Amino acid sequence: MSVVEVDAVTVSLDGRPIVWDADLAVEPGEFVVLMGANGSGKSTLVRAMTGILPVSAGQVRVLGTPVERLRERHRIGYVPQRGGASTGVPASVGEVVASGRVSRRRLLRPTGAADRRAVAEALEVVGLADRARERVTSLSGGQQQRVLIARALAAEPEVLFLDEPTAGVDLPNQQALADTLERLSATGATIVLVAHELGTLAGLIDRCVVLRDGRIVYDGLPLSEVEVHGTPGVPLQVGDHRDHPAQHPGPHAGPHAGAHDAQHHDQHHPHDHHDHVDRPHEPGPHDCGPGHSDSAPDISGPFDRSHHERGSA
């Protein structure tokens, strides 16, 4: 079962269609990026995928359920665009992250051991465990963005959506965000990310979906920013999908690289049918080996299975 299914979806704002007739499926363990120019509809689409915006036609299903009927909202993690972690009310990093557990608890139920464990693990993943007692207002914008990611993770979602998490963030914190998402991806988490450009995230992506003028025009292997944005007014030429190369000499080396990637791709994506741009694919620094995110159909949260357990599954 796909984690997210978008079926002939149109999304309108103030009566004007922003996204037209979109079809998209996200599989367990995939790291998918939605790309396109400003105003292309990528943020609108991801907000419809989370149920924040209603669709005017078609249907979005998340975890097998129409998103508007999904009662267990903690199963969806969402990090909004350019949101600060500070609300004006004095709060520590740990307190902000703990607020992500509210959807998991009954009204007025006190914090329990499971809540404290989830908060501690979320802070560890984003690299802020040592800042838990500090005021959120003392952190940089990039660090606050990591706090928001931790808040989303504290609910132990089965799919995480992020809307341009690196926008307006300096390079060191962009790298810290990339490290955070790499650790998440290695656990088998399903991630859908909106980006105008990839930057430090380039080596992590399994799949790239490009929108232009509200329509999906490409769904396949990762592209460079030049390929995504191309020449204004000239559509991407989409042709048959080409097999992933057996080895990718990109910067994302280690246990997920090379021939190991090809093996995992065969195991986890036997029916891979993404379109690809109609040209020979040349591995480059923006590429990431397929299979980087292991498929975990029965995963109930990003912390539930270790890398060793997945490798022997």
C-alpha positions as CSV (number, residue, x, y, z in Angstrom):
1,M,0.0,0.0,0.0
2,S,1.3,3.4,-0.9
3,V,1.8,5.8,2.0
4,V,0.3,8.7,0.1
5,E,-1.9,8.5,-3.0
6,V,-2.9,11.6,-5.0
7,D,-5.6,10.7,-7.6
8,A,-6.6,13.3,-10.2
9,V,-6.4,16.1,-7.6
10,T,-7.2,19.7,-8.4
11,V,-6.8,22.3,-5.6
12,S,-8.3,25.8,-5.9
13,L,-7.8,28.9,-3.8
14,D,-10.5,31.6,-4.0
15,G,-12.1,29.8,-6.9
16,R,-8.9,29.7,-8.9
17,P,-7.2,26.3,-9.6
18,I,-3.6,26.3,-8.3
19,V,-2.9,22.6,-8.8
20,W,-4.4,20.8,-11.8
21,D,-5.3,17.0,-12.1
22,A,-2.3,15.8,-10.1
23,D,-1.5,12.1,-9.8
24,L,1.2,10.9,-7.4
25,A,2.0,8.0,-5.2
26,V,4.6,7.9,-2.4
27,E,5.8,4.5,-1.3
28,P,7.0,3.4,2.2
29,G,10.5,4.6,2.9
30,E,10.8,6.9,0.0
31,F,12.4,10.4,0.2
32,V,10.5,12.4,-2.4
33,V,11.1,16.1,-3.3
34,L,8.5,18.3,-4.9
35,M,10.3,21.0,-6.9
36,G,9.3,23.9,-9.2
37,A,9.5,27.7,-9.5
38,N,7.7,30.0,-7.1
39,G,4.0,29.8,-7.8
40,S,4.2,26.4,-9.4
41,G,1.8,24.9,-6.9
42,K,4.2,22.6,-4.9
43,S,3.4,24.1,-1.5
44,T,-0.3,24.0,-2.3
45,L,0.0,20.4,-3.3
46,V,1.8,19.3,-0.1
47,R,-0.8,21.2,2.0
48,A,-3.5,19.2,0.2
49,M,-1.6,16.0,0.8
50,T,-1.6,16.7,4.6
51,G,-5.3,17.7,4.6
52,I,-4.7,21.3,5.5
53,L,-6.2,22.4,2.2
54,P,-9.3,20.7,0.8
55,V,-9.3,19.5,-2.8
56,S,-11.8,20.7,-5.3
57,A,-11.6,17.5,-7.4
58,G,-10.0,14.1,-7.0
59,Q,-8.9,12.5,-3.8
60,V,-5.9,12.3,-1.5
61,R,-5.4,9.1,0.5
62,V,-2.9,8.9,3.3
63,L,-2.1,5.5,4.9
64,G,-5.0,4.0,3.0
65,T,-7.6,6.5,4.3
66,P,-9.0,9.7,2.6
67,V,-7.0,12.4,4.3
68,E,-10.1,14.3,5.4
69,R,-11.3,11.3,7.3
70,L,-8.0,10.5,9.0
71,R,-8.8,10.8,12.7
72,E,-5.3,9.9,14.0
73,R,-3.6,13.1,12.9
74,H,-0.4,12.2,14.7
75,R,0.3,9.7,11.9
76,I,1.1,12.7,9.7
77,G,4.0,15.0,10.6
78,Y,4.1,18.5,9.0
79,V,6.8,21.2,9.2
80,P,5.4,24.4,7.7
81,Q,7.2,26.9,5.5
82,R,9.3,29.5,7.2
83,G,7.8,29.0,10.6
84,G,9.6,30.0,13.7
85,A,9.6,27.8,16.8
86,S,9.1,30.9,19.0
87,T,5.5,31.8,19.8
88,G,6.2,34.8,22.0
89,V,5.5,32.8,25.1
90,P,8.7,31.9,27.0
91,A,9.4,28.2,26.4
92,S,12.3,25.9,26.3
93,V,13.3,23.7,23.4
94,G,12.1,20.6,25.2
95,E,8.7,22.2,26.0
96,V,8.2,23.1,22.3
97,V,9.1,19.6,21.2
98,A,6.9,18.1,23.9
99,S,3.9,20.0,22.5
100,G,4.1,17.6,19.5
101,R,2.9,14.8,21.8
102,V,-0.5,16.5,22.4
103,S,-2.1,14.7,19.5
104,R,-1.0,11.4,21.0
105,R,-2.5,12.0,24.5
106,R,-6.1,12.2,25.8
107,L,-7.2,15.6,27.0
108,L,-5.6,16.5,30.4
109,R,-3.7,13.2,30.6
110,P,-0.3,13.9,32.2
111,T,3.0,13.3,30.4
112,G,4.1,9.7,30.6
113,A,7.3,7.7,30.1
114,A,6.4,7.2,26.4
115,D,6.1,10.9,25.9
116,R,9.4,11.6,27.5
117,R,11.1,8.9,25.5
118,A,9.7,10.2,22.2
119,V,10.7,13.8,23.0
120,A,14.3,12.7,23.9
121,E,14.6,10.6,20.7
122,A,13.3,13.5,18.5
123,L,15.8,15.9,20.1
124,E,18.6,13.4,19.5
125,V,17.7,12.9,15.9
126,V,17.8,16.7,15.2
127,G,21.0,17.1,17.1
128,L,19.6,19.3,19.9
129,A,19.5,17.0,22.9
130,D,22.0,19.2,24.7
131,R,19.9,22.3,24.1
132,A,16.6,21.0,25.6
133,R,16.6,23.4,28.6
134,E,17.5,26.5,26.6
135,R,15.0,29.1,25.5
136,V,13.8,28.7,21.9
137,T,14.3,32.4,21.4
138,S,18.1,32.0,22.0
139,L,18.4,29.7,19.0
140,S,19.2,30.7,15.4
141,G,16.6,30.4,12.6
142,G,18.1,27.2,11.4
143,Q,18.1,25.7,14.9
144,Q,14.5,26.7,15.4
145,Q,13.6,24.9,12.2
146,R,15.2,21.8,13.6
147,V,13.1,22.3,16.8
148,L,10.0,22.3,14.6
149,I,11.1,19.1,12.9
150,A,11.7,17.5,16.3
151,R,8.2,18.7,17.4
152,A,6.7,16.9,14.4
153,L,8.8,13.8,15.1
154,A,7.8,13.6,18.7
155,A,4.3,12.5,17.6
156,E,6.0,9.5,15.9
157,P,4.4,10.1,12.5
158,E,4.4,7.5,9.7
159,V,5.1,10.1,7.0
160,L,6.8,13.5,7.4
161,F,6.0,16.5,5.2
162,L,8.4,19.5,5.1
163,D,7.7,22.7,3.2
164,E,11.0,24.4,2.2
165,P,12.8,23.7,5.5
166,T,16.1,25.3,4.3
167,A,14.6,28.5,3.0
168,G,16.3,31.5,4.6
169,V,18.7,29.2,6.6
170,D,22.4,29.8,6.5
171,L,24.7,27.1,5.1
172,P,25.9,25.5,8.4
173,N,22.3,25.1,9.5
174,Q,21.3,23.8,6.1
175,Q,23.9,21.1,6.5
176,A,22.6,20.3,10.0
177,L,19.1,20.0,8.6
178,A,20.4,17.7,5.9
179,D,22.2,15.5,8.5
180,T,18.9,15.3,10.4
181,L,16.9,14.2,7.4
182,E,19.7,11.7,6.5
183,R,19.4,10.1,9.9
184,L,15.6,9.9,9.5
185,S,15.8,8.4,6.1
186,A,18.2,5.8,7.3
187,T,15.5,4.6,9.8
188,G,13.1,3.9,6.9
189,A,11.0,7.1,7.5
190,T,8.8,8.2,4.5
191,I,9.6,11.9,3.7
192,V,8.0,14.3,1.3
193,L,9.8,17.6,1.0
194,V,9.1,20.8,-0.9
195,A,12.1,22.7,-2.2
196,H,12.9,25.4,-4.7
197,E,16.5,24.1,-4.9
198,L,18.2,21.2,-3.1
199,G,21.6,22.5,-2.0
200,T,22.8,20.3,0.9
201,L,19.8,17.9,0.5
202,A,20.8,16.9,-3.1
203,G,22.4,13.6,-2.1
204,L,19.5,12.3,0.0
205,I,16.7,12.3,-2.6
206,D,15.2,9.1,-4.1
207,R,12.7,10.7,-6.4
208,C,12.0,14.2,-7.8
209,V,8.6,15.5,-8.8
210,V,8.5,18.7,-10.8
211,L,5.5,21.1,-11.0
212,R,5.1,23.8,-13.6
213,D,2.0,26.1,-13.7
214,G,0.2,23.8,-11.3
215,R,0.8,20.6,-13.2
216,I,3.2,17.7,-12.6
217,V,5.5,17.6,-15.6
218,Y,8.1,15.2,-14.3
219,D,8.4,12.3,-11.9
220,G,11.6,10.3,-11.8
221,L,15.3,10.4,-10.9
222,P,16.7,13.5,-9.1
223,L,17.4,16.4,-11.3
224,S,19.7,19.4,-11.0
225,E,18.2,22.9,-10.4
226,V,19.1,23.8,-14.0
227,E,17.1,20.8,-15.3
228,V,14.2,21.6,-13.0
229,H,13.8,25.2,-13.8
230,G,15.0,25.1,-17.4
231,T,14.1,27.8,-19.8
232,P,11.0,29.8,-18.9
233,G,8.1,28.7,-21.1
234,V,9.8,25.5,-22.3
235,P,8.2,22.3,-20.8
236,L,10.2,19.4,-19.6
237,Q,10.3,16.6,-22.2
238,V,9.3,13.5,-20.3
239,G,10.1,10.1,-21.8
240,D,10.4,6.5,-20.7
241,H,12.0,5.8,-17.4
242,R,15.6,4.6,-17.5
243,D,16.9,2.1,-15.1
244,H,18.9,3.4,-12.1
245,P,22.6,2.9,-12.7
246,A,24.2,0.2,-10.5
247,Q,26.6,2.6,-9.0
248,H,26.4,6.3,-8.2
249,P,29.7,8.0,-7.5
250,G,28.0,10.9,-5.8
251,P,28.8,12.4,-2.4
252,H,26.4,10.2,-0.5
253,A,28.8,7.3,0.0
254,G,28.7,4.6,2.6
255,P,26.4,1.7,3.4
256,H,23.6,3.0,1.0
257,A,25.9,3.6,-2.0
258,G,26.9,1.6,-5.1
259,A,25.9,-1.9,-5.9
260,H,24.1,-2.2,-2.5
261,D,21.7,0.5,-3.8
262,A,20.9,-1.5,-6.9
263,Q,20.2,-4.6,-4.8
264,H,17.8,-2.6,-2.6
265,H,16.2,-1.0,-5.5
266,D,15.3,-4.4,-7.0
267,Q,14.0,-5.6,-3.7
268,H,11.9,-2.5,-2.7
269,H,10.9,-1.0,-6.1
270,P,10.2,-4.0,-8.4
271,H,7.5,-2.0,-10.3
272,D,9.3,1.3,-10.5
273,H,7.7,3.2,-13.4
274,H,8.6,6.8,-12.8
275,D,9.0,8.9,-16.0
276,H,12.4,10.3,-16.7
277,V,13.5,13.2,-18.8
278,D,14.1,12.0,-22.4
279,R,17.9,12.0,-22.4
280,P,20.7,9.7,-21.1
281,H,21.0,10.2,-17.4
282,E,24.5,11.2,-16.3
283,P,25.3,10.6,-12.6
284,G,26.3,13.8,-10.9
285,P,26.6,15.4,-7.5
286,H,22.8,15.8,-7.3
287,D,22.2,12.0,-7.7
288,C,21.4,9.6,-4.9
289,G,21.6,5.9,-5.2
290,P,18.1,4.3,-5.4
291,G,17.2,2.3,-2.3
292,H,18.8,4.9,-0.1
293,S,15.6,4.9,2.0
294,D,14.7,1.2,2.7
295,S,11.1,0.3,2.3
296,A,9.4,-0.4,5.6
297,P,5.8,-1.3,5.0
298,D,5.0,-2.1,8.6
299,I,6.8,0.8,10.2
300,S,4.7,2.8,12.7
301,G,7.1,5.6,13.3
302,P,10.6,6.8,12.4
303,F,12.2,5.4,15.5
304,D,10.5,1.9,15.6
305,R,13.0,-0.2,13.7
306,S,16.8,-0.1,13.8
307,H,18.9,-0.2,10.7
308,H,20.1,-3.7,11.6
309,E,16.5,-5.0,11.8
310,R,15.6,-3.5,8.4
311,G,18.6,-5.0,6.8
312,S,17.6,-8.5,7.9
313,A,13.9,-8.1,7.1
